[in-house]
Amino acid sequence: MQLKNTVLAIIAIILAIIIIKVLWWFTAIILKLVIFLIVVYIIYSFLKKLLN
């Protein structure tokens, strides 16, 4: 019974690490996309002002 609990704890820790890594990777991509869109919008607004 003790061995089973230890194995379950190890599996839980491994799964938690995987989930955190995936979420970290996912949020990093979202953050990069948001920053990219903000930069595009700023450049677009700047060029629009220059052309008008």
N, CA, C and O atoms as CSV, one atom per row, in Angstrom:
chain,resi,resn,atom,element,x,y,z
A,1,MET,N,N,0.828,-1.210,0.000
A,1,MET,CA,C,0.000,0.000,0.000
A,1,MET,C,C,0.865,1.263,0.000
A,1,MET,O,O,0.568,2.234,-0.697
A,2,GLN,N,N,1.945,1.232,0.799
A,2,GLN,CA,C,2.848,2.387,0.866
A,2,GLN,C,C,3.520,2.624,-0.482
A,2,GLN,O,O,3.689,3.767,-0.909
A,3,LEU,N,N,3.906,1.527,-1.152
A,3,LEU,CA,C,4.557,1.621,-2.460
A,3,LEU,C,C,3.607,2.241,-3.481
A,3,LEU,O,O,4.009,3.075,-4.293
A,4,LYS,N,N,2.347,1.824,-3.430
A,4,LYS,CA,C,1.336,2.351,-4.349
A,4,LYS,C,C,1.180,3.866,-4.179
A,4,LYS,O,O,1.090,4.600,-5.164
A,5,ASN,N,N,1.148,4.322,-2.936
A,5,ASN,CA,C,1.031,5.758,-2.654
A,5,ASN,C,C,2.246,6.532,-3.161
A,5,ASN,O,O,2.113,7.631,-3.699
A,6,THR,N,N,3.433,5.944,-2.985
A,6,THR,CA,C,4.667,6.572,-3.456
A,6,THR,C,C,4.657,6.696,-4.974
A,6,THR,O,O,5.004,7.743,-5.520
A,7,VAL,N,N,4.256,5.616,-5.658
A,7,VAL,CA,C,4.177,5.615,-7.123
A,7,VAL,C,C,3.161,6.660,-7.598
A,7,VAL,O,O,3.424,7.395,-8.550
A,8,LEU,N,N,2.012,6.723,-6.939
A,8,LEU,CA,C,0.988,7.716,-7.286
A,8,LEU,C,C,1.507,9.139,-7.089
A,8,LEU,O,O,1.235,10.022,-7.902
A,9,ALA,N,N,2.250,9.355,-6.016
A,9,ALA,CA,C,2.823,10.675,-5.744
A,9,ALA,C,C,3.823,11.064,-6.834
A,9,ALA,O,O,3.825,12.204,-7.300
A,10,ILE,N,N,4.668,10.120,-7.237
A,10,ILE,CA,C,5.656,10.365,-8.296
A,10,ILE,C,C,4.950,10.692,-9.615
A,10,ILE,O,O,5.328,11.635,-10.310
A,11,ILE,N,N,3.922,9.906,-9.954
A,11,ILE,CA,C,3.149,10.147,-11.180
A,11,ILE,C,C,2.496,11.531,-11.130
A,11,ILE,O,O,2.511,12.262,-12.121
A,12,ALA,N,N,1.925,11.889,-9.983
A,12,ALA,CA,C,1.284,13.196,-9.814
A,12,ALA,C,C,2.286,14.333,-10.011
A,12,ALA,O,O,1.973,15.332,-10.659
A,13,ILE,N,N,3.484,14.184,-9.457
A,13,ILE,CA,C,4.536,15.200,-9.594
A,13,ILE,C,C,4.953,15.343,-11.056
A,13,ILE,O,O,5.076,16.460,-11.559
A,14,ILE,N,N,5.173,14.215,-11.742
A,14,ILE,CA,C,5.566,14.230,-13.153
A,14,ILE,C,C,4.485,14.904,-14.004
A,14,ILE,O,O,4.793,15.743,-14.850
A,15,LEU,N,N,3.227,14.537,-13.782
A,15,LEU,CA,C,2.112,15.140,-14.518
A,15,LEU,C,C,2.021,16.639,-14.252
A,15,LEU,O,O,1.783,17.421,-15.172
A,16,ALA,N,N,2.210,17.040,-12.999
A,16,ALA,CA,C,2.169,18.463,-12.647
A,16,ALA,C,C,3.266,19.233,-13.377
A,16,ALA,O,O,3.018,20.325,-13.889
A,17,ILE,N,N,4.473,18.679,-13.428
A,17,ILE,CA,C,5.595,19.312,-14.132
A,17,ILE,C,C,5.273,19.460,-15.618
A,17,ILE,O,O,5.503,20.519,-16.203
A,18,ILE,N,N,4.738,18.397,-16.231
A,18,ILE,CA,C,4.375,18.432,-17.656
A,18,ILE,C,C,3.312,19.505,-17.912
A,18,ILE,O,O,3.434,20.292,-18.850
A,19,ILE,N,N,2.275,19.534,-17.078
A,19,ILE,CA,C,1.188,20.516,-17.235
A,19,ILE,C,C,1.725,21.941,-17.101
A,19,ILE,O,O,1.370,22.811,-17.897
A,20,ILE,N,N,2.577,22.187,-16.100
A,20,ILE,CA,C,3.161,23.517,-15.896
A,20,ILE,C,C,4.010,23.922,-17.102
A,20,ILE,O,O,3.936,25.063,-17.559
A,21,LYS,N,N,4.819,22.985,-17.619
A,21,LYS,CA,C,5.657,23.284,-18.786
A,21,LYS,C,C,4.803,23.621,-20.002
A,21,LYS,O,O,5.095,24.577,-20.721
A,22,VAL,N,N,3.742,22.837,-20.236
A,22,VAL,CA,C,2.845,23.082,-21.369
A,22,VAL,C,C,2.158,24.440,-21.223
A,22,VAL,O,O,2.086,25.207,-22.183
A,23,LEU,N,N,1.653,24.738,-20.023
A,23,LEU,CA,C,0.993,26.023,-19.773
A,23,LEU,C,C,1.966,27.185,-19.941
A,23,LEU,O,O,1.606,28.222,-20.497
A,24,TRP,N,N,3.205,27.015,-19.459
A,24,TRP,CA,C,4.240,28.042,-19.577
A,24,TRP,C,C,4.530,28.316,-21.043
A,24,TRP,O,O,4.622,29.471,-21.458
A,25,TRP,N,N,4.676,27.239,-21.835
A,25,TRP,CA,C,4.944,27.330,-23.273
A,25,TRP,C,C,3.783,28.019,-23.976
A,25,TRP,O,O,3.989,28.877,-24.834
A,26,PHE,N,N,2.555,27.639,-23.606
A,26,PHE,CA,C,1.331,28.183,-24.192
A,26,PHE,C,C,1.189,29.672,-23.884
A,26,PHE,O,O,0.872,30.465,-24.771
A,27,THR,N,N,1.425,30.053,-22.612
A,27,THR,CA,C,1.315,31.467,-22.237
A,27,THR,C,C,2.420,32.286,-22.896
A,27,THR,O,O,2.212,33.448,-23.243
A,28,ALA,N,N,3.602,31.677,-23.070
A,28,ALA,CA,C,4.699,32.370,-23.749
A,28,ALA,C,C,4.310,32.689,-25.195
A,28,ALA,O,O,4.584,33.786,-25.681
A,29,ILE,N,N,3.674,31.736,-25.885
A,29,ILE,CA,C,3.221,31.945,-27.260
A,29,ILE,C,C,2.154,33.041,-27.307
A,29,ILE,O,O,2.212,33.926,-28.161
A,30,ILE,N,N,1.185,32.985,-26.394
A,30,ILE,CA,C,0.117,33.993,-26.349
A,30,ILE,C,C,0.716,35.380,-26.098
A,30,ILE,O,O,0.329,36.355,-26.742
A,31,LEU,N,N,1.660,35.459,-25.159
A,31,LEU,CA,C,2.321,36.718,-24.834
A,31,LEU,C,C,3.052,37.283,-26.050
A,31,LEU,O,O,2.956,38.478,-26.327
A,32,LYS,N,N,3.783,36.434,-26.780
A,32,LYS,CA,C,4.490,36.859,-27.989
A,32,LYS,C,C,3.516,37.357,-29.051
A,32,LYS,O,O,3.776,38.363,-29.711
A,33,LEU,N,N,2.394,36.655,-29.217
A,33,LEU,CA,C,1.368,37.072,-30.178
A,33,LEU,C,C,0.785,38.430,-29.807
A,33,LEU,O,O,0.618,39.291,-30.671
A,34,VAL,N,N,0.477,38.627,-28.531
A,34,VAL,CA,C,-0.082,39.897,-28.055
A,34,VAL,C,C,0.910,41.037,-28.291
A,34,VAL,O,O,0.527,42.093,-28.795
A,35,ILE,N,N,2.173,40.834,-27.934
A,35,ILE,CA,C,3.218,41.844,-28.142
A,35,ILE,C,C,3.361,42.147,-29.630
A,35,ILE,O,O,3.468,43.311,-30.017
A,36,PHE,N,N,3.365,41.109,-30.464
A,36,PHE,CA,C,3.456,41.261,-31.917
A,36,PHE,C,C,2.306,42.116,-32.445
A,36,PHE,O,O,2.526,43.033,-33.236
A,37,LEU,N,N,1.083,41.816,-32.010
A,37,LEU,CA,C,-0.095,42.567,-32.453
A,37,LEU,C,C,-0.036,44.026,-32.002
A,37,LEU,O,O,-0.412,44.919,-32.760
A,38,ILE,N,N,0.428,44.277,-30.788
A,38,ILE,CA,C,0.570,45.648,-30.277
A,38,ILE,C,C,1.584,46.422,-31.119
A,38,ILE,O,O,1.332,47.566,-31.498
A,39,VAL,N,N,2.730,45.801,-31.413
A,39,VAL,CA,C,3.770,46.432,-32.231
A,39,VAL,C,C,3.240,46.728,-33.632
A,39,VAL,O,O,3.459,47.818,-34.161
A,40,VAL,N,N,2.543,45.764,-34.236
A,40,VAL,CA,C,1.943,45.959,-35.561
A,40,VAL,C,C,0.974,47.144,-35.531
A,40,VAL,O,O,0.990,47.982,-36.433
A,41,TYR,N,N,0.143,47.213,-34.509
A,41,TYR,CA,C,-0.836,48.303,-34.376
A,41,TYR,C,C,-0.146,49.662,-34.232
A,41,TYR,O,O,-0.575,50.645,-34.838
A,42,ILE,N,N,0.921,49.718,-33.431
A,42,ILE,CA,C,1.675,50.963,-33.230
A,42,ILE,C,C,2.302,51.415,-34.549
A,42,ILE,O,O,2.200,52.588,-34.908
A,43,ILE,N,N,2.946,50.501,-35.270
A,43,ILE,CA,C,3.573,50.818,-36.558
A,43,ILE,C,C,2.512,51.265,-37.567
A,43,ILE,O,O,2.710,52.235,-38.299
A,44,TYR,N,N,1.401,50.556,-37.597
A,44,TYR,CA,C,0.287,50.890,-38.494
A,44,TYR,C,C,-0.237,52.307,-38.217
A,44,TYR,O,O,-0.444,53.088,-39.145
A,45,SER,N,N,-0.449,52.629,-36.942
A,45,SER,CA,C,-0.931,53.961,-36.555
A,45,SER,C,C,0.083,55.039,-36.930
A,45,SER,O,O,-0.285,56.108,-37.417
A,46,PHE,N,N,1.355,54.749,-36.702
A,46,PHE,CA,C,2.440,55.681,-37.016
A,46,PHE,C,C,2.495,55.959,-38.517
A,46,PHE,O,O,2.595,57.114,-38.932
A,47,LEU,N,N,2.431,54.906,-39.331
A,47,LEU,CA,C,2.463,55.059,-40.790
A,47,LEU,C,C,1.226,55.800,-41.296
A,47,LEU,O,O,1.317,56.601,-42.226
A,48,LYS,N,N,0.089,55.537,-40.694
A,48,LYS,CA,C,-1.161,56.199,-41.070
A,48,LYS,C,C,-1.060,57.707,-40.825
A,48,LYS,O,O,-1.518,58.507,-41.641
A,49,LYS,N,N,-0.452,58.089,-39.685
A,49,LYS,CA,C,-0.257,59.507,-39.361
A,49,LYS,C,C,0.726,60.153,-40.339
A,49,LYS,O,O,0.532,61.297,-40.750
A,50,LEU,N,N,1.770,59.431,-40.709
A,50,LEU,CA,C,2.770,59.954,-41.640
A,50,LEU,C,C,2.170,60.192,-43.022
A,50,LEU,O,O,2.476,61.194,-43.669
A,51,LEU,N,N,1.322,59.282,-43.470
A,51,LEU,CA,C,0.744,59.373,-44.809
A,51,LEU,C,C,-0.378,60.404,-44.907
A,51,LEU,O,O,-0.670,60.895,-45.998
A,52,ASN,N,N,-1.004,60.735,-43.787
A,52,ASN,CA,C,-2.114,61.704,-43.837
A,52,ASN,C,C,-1.648,63.146,-43.727
A,52,ASN,O,O,-2.468,64.063,-43.754
